[in-house]
Amino acid sequence: MAANATSSAGDDAERIEVESDVKVEDNNNDKKKKKIFVAGSTGRTGKRIVERLLSGGYGVRAGALDLEKARSGLPQDPGLQIVRADVTEGSEKLAEAIGDAEAVICATGFRYSWDIFAPWKVDNFGTVNLVEACRKIGVNRFILVSSILVNGAAMGQILNPAYIILNVFGLTLIAKLQAEQYIRRSGINYTIIRPGGLRDEPATGNIIMEPEDTLYEGSISRDQVAEVAVGSLCCPDAFYKVVEIVSRSDAPNRPVVDLFAAVRQS
């Protein structure tokens, strides 16, 4: 059984209205940093993605539902801009929020509530809105944090307890799968990352990366998901590719670029 697979990559549905921008400058050589928009930036995975981007020298536009939560929870860094975001409000507002970013990392996930349509509003239509926003403003790099087992029915895993549990509320995995299919048809340069069950604890093993529709169990630290998401940005072997990741204590420690190079897209 997959340990929780992933019901939510970002834990926060994002609501976007743009706050005042802060210029991002590279103090070393006056060159503008490559800037990345992160949807779901205050979620447990999204926050780690923001931190890893900043530590890697990227500028970040962090989409957040709760600005106060973002200000208190995200790093105090001159390379960080915080914008208010709601992926459910349509592509026009999202295009404003993405602004001058050169790529988008989507780590959103619906919040559990009595609204059974929440997974579709966020994990499906919200992701589609982000893709359309990118197309409107010419952003051609899109990374999605999804989940293993999204295509569980086709894998023969329809009776897998994790597949059943994650689809009980609003058919979450099916919503994610349809969003993935939209991305793949969109023409945008994508990488879709499907992690296993998400752990808040630091990594205790090394990353295993497999082609789509391969893994049906296992877990992984959110830190490692962030490592793969950020590592995929400028990695040609990650372009137009869907991968699945878990961690295992007996796996060799390999660079992210090598992991992507070893996976062949079907």
C-alpha positions in Angstrom: 0.0 0.0 0.0 1.3 3.5 -0.7 1.9 5.4 2.4 -0.8 8.2 1.9 0.2 8.4 -1.8 -0.5 12.2 -2.1 -3.9 13.8 -1.6 -2.3 17.2 -1.7 1.1 18.4 -2.9 0.8 21.9 -1.6 -2.0 21.6 1.0 -3.2 25.1 0.1 -5.6 26.1 -2.7 -4.1 29.3 -3.9 -5.9 32.6 -4.3 -4.1 35.2 -6.4 -4.3 39.0 -6.4 -1.0 40.6 -7.1 0.8 42.5 -4.3 3.3 45.2 -5.0 6.4 43.8 -6.7 9.9 43.9 -5.3 12.8 44.0 -7.7 15.1 41.1 -7.6 18.7 41.7 -8.3 21.8 39.6 -8.2 24.3 41.4 -5.9 27.2 39.7 -7.5 27.0 40.6 -11.1 23.8 42.8 -11.5 22.2 40.1 -13.7 18.6 39.5 -13.1 18.0 36.1 -11.5 15.9 33.5 -13.3 12.5 33.9 -11.6 10.1 31.0 -10.8 6.5 31.3 -9.8 5.4 28.7 -7.2 1.7 28.0 -6.8 1.0 26.4 -3.4 4.0 28.2 -1.8 2.8 28.0 1.8 2.0 24.3 1.7 4.3 21.8 3.2 5.8 20.8 -0.1 5.6 24.3 -1.7 7.4 25.9 1.1 10.3 23.5 0.7 10.4 24.2 -3.1 10.6 28.0 -2.4 13.4 27.5 0.1 15.3 25.3 -2.3 14.9 27.8 -5.2 16.1 30.7 -3.1 19.1 28.7 -1.8 19.9 27.9 -5.5 20.0 31.5 -6.5 16.6 31.7 -8.2 14.2 34.6 -7.7 10.8 33.4 -6.6 7.2 34.7 -6.9 5.4 32.8 -4.2 1.6 32.4 -4.7 -0.1 32.2 -1.3 -3.7 32.1 -0.1 -2.8 33.7 3.3 -0.3 36.5 2.9 0.4 36.7 6.6 1.2 33.0 6.7 3.5 33.4 3.7 5.3 36.4 5.3 5.8 34.6 8.6 6.5 31.1 7.1 8.6 31.7 4.1 12.3 32.9 4.2 13.1 36.6 4.5 15.0 36.9 1.3 15.5 39.8 -1.2 14.8 37.3 -4.0 11.3 36.5 -2.8 8.1 38.2 -3.9 4.8 37.2 -2.3 1.6 37.4 -4.4 -1.9 36.6 -3.5 -3.2 33.7 -5.6 -6.3 31.6 -6.3 -6.0 29.0 -9.0 -9.8 28.7 -9.1 -10.3 32.3 -10.2 -9.2 31.9 -13.8 -6.2 32.4 -16.0 -6.3 36.2 -16.3 -5.6 36.9 -12.6 -3.1 34.1 -12.6 -1.2 35.6 -15.5 -0.8 38.8 -13.5 0.4 36.8 -10.5 2.9 34.9 -12.6 4.2 38.2 -13.9 7.8 38.1 -15.1 8.5 34.6 -14.0 10.1 32.3 -16.5 8.7 29.0 -15.2 5.9 27.7 -13.0 6.0 25.0 -10.4 2.6 23.9 -9.3 2.5 22.4 -5.8 -1.2 23.1 -5.0 -3.6 20.8 -3.4 -7.2 21.1 -2.2 -8.1 21.6 1.4 -10.4 19.0 2.9 -13.9 20.4 3.5 -17.5 19.5 2.9 -17.1 20.6 -0.7 -16.9 17.4 -2.6 -15.9 19.3 -5.7 -12.8 20.8 -4.1 -10.4 18.4 -5.7 -11.7 19.3 -9.2 -11.7 23.0 -8.5 -8.1 23.0 -7.4 -6.3 19.8 -8.6 -8.0 19.8 -12.0 -9.5 23.2 -13.1 -6.9 25.1 -11.0 -4.0 23.4 -12.7 -5.6 24.0 -16.1 -6.0 27.7 -15.2 -2.3 27.9 -14.4 -1.4 26.3 -17.8 -3.6 28.7 -19.7 -2.1 31.6 -17.8 1.3 30.5 -18.9 0.2 30.3 -22.5 -1.3 33.8 -22.3 2.0 35.4 -21.3 4.4 33.1 -23.1 5.8 31.1 -20.1 6.8 27.7 -21.6 8.1 25.7 -18.6 5.7 24.0 -16.2 6.4 21.6 -13.4 3.6 19.8 -11.7 3.8 17.9 -8.4 1.1 15.2 -8.8 0.9 11.8 -7.2 1.6 8.1 -7.8 -1.5 6.0 -8.5 -3.2 8.8 -10.4 -3.6 6.2 -13.2 -4.2 3.3 -10.8 -7.1 1.9 -12.6 -5.1 1.4 -15.8 -2.3 -0.1 -13.7 -4.6 -2.8 -12.2 -4.5 -1.0 -8.8 -8.2 -0.2 -8.5 -8.3 -2.3 -5.2 -5.2 -0.7 -3.8 -6.3 0.8 -0.5 -4.4 4.0 -1.2 -6.2 4.4 -4.5 -9.5 3.8 -2.9 -8.9 6.2 0.0 -7.7 9.0 -2.2 -10.6 8.7 -4.5 -13.3 8.4 -1.8 -13.4 12.2 -1.5 -14.2 13.8 -4.8 -12.2 11.4 -7.0 -9.0 13.2 -6.2 -6.6 11.0 -8.2 -8.9 11.1 -11.3 -9.0 14.9 -11.0 -5.2 15.0 -10.9 -4.9 12.6 -13.9 -7.1 14.7 -16.1 -5.1 17.8 -15.2 -1.9 15.9 -16.3 -3.5 14.9 -19.6 -4.4 18.5 -20.2 -0.8 19.6 -19.6 0.5 17.0 -22.0 -1.8 18.1 -24.7 -1.1 21.8 -24.2 2.2 22.0 -26.0 3.9 23.5 -23.0 7.3 22.1 -21.9 6.3 20.1 -18.9 7.7 17.8 -16.2 5.1 15.9 -14.1 6.5 14.5 -10.9 4.4 11.9 -9.1 5.7 11.3 -5.6 4.7 8.5 -3.3 3.3 9.2 0.2 4.7 12.5 1.4 6.7 12.6 4.7 7.5 15.8 6.6 10.6 14.2 8.1 14.1 14.6 6.5 15.1 12.1 3.9 16.2 8.7 5.3 16.9 7.0 2.0 17.8 7.9 -1.6 15.5 8.7 -4.5 14.1 6.0 -6.8 12.8 7.4 -10.1 10.7 5.4 -12.4 8.6 6.0 -15.6 4.9 6.8 -15.3 2.5 4.1 -14.1 5.2 2.0 -12.5 5.1 2.7 -8.7 2.1 1.7 -6.6 3.6 2.0 -3.1 6.3 3.8 -1.1 6.9 7.2 0.4 9.3 10.1 0.1 10.4 13.1 2.1 9.0 16.4 0.9 12.6 17.7 0.9 13.4 15.2 -1.8 10.3 16.2 -3.8 11.5 19.8 -3.7 14.9 18.6 -4.8 13.5 16.9 -7.9 11.1 19.7 -8.8 13.8 22.4 -8.7 16.4 20.0 -10.3 14.0 19.5 -13.2 13.7 23.1 -14.2 16.7 23.4 -16.5 17.4 19.7 -17.0 16.8 18.7 -20.7 16.3 15.1 -19.7 13.3 16.2 -17.6 11.5 18.0 -20.5 8.2 16.5 -21.6 8.5 13.7 -19.1 6.3 12.1 -16.4 8.2 10.4 -13.6 7.4 8.7 -10.3 9.5 9.0 -7.2 9.9 7.3 -3.8 12.9 6.9 -1.5 14.5 3.7 -0.3 17.3 3.1 2.1 19.0 0.6 -0.2 18.9 2.9 -3.3 22.2 4.4 -4.6 22.6 8.2 -4.1 22.4 9.6 -7.7 22.2 13.2 -8.9 18.7 14.3 -10.0 19.9 14.9 -13.6 21.2 11.3 -13.8 17.8 10.0 -12.5 16.0 11.9 -15.2 18.4 10.7 -17.9 17.8 7.1 -16.9 14.0 7.4 -17.4 12.6 6.9 -20.9 9.3 8.6 -21.7 6.8 6.1 -23.1 
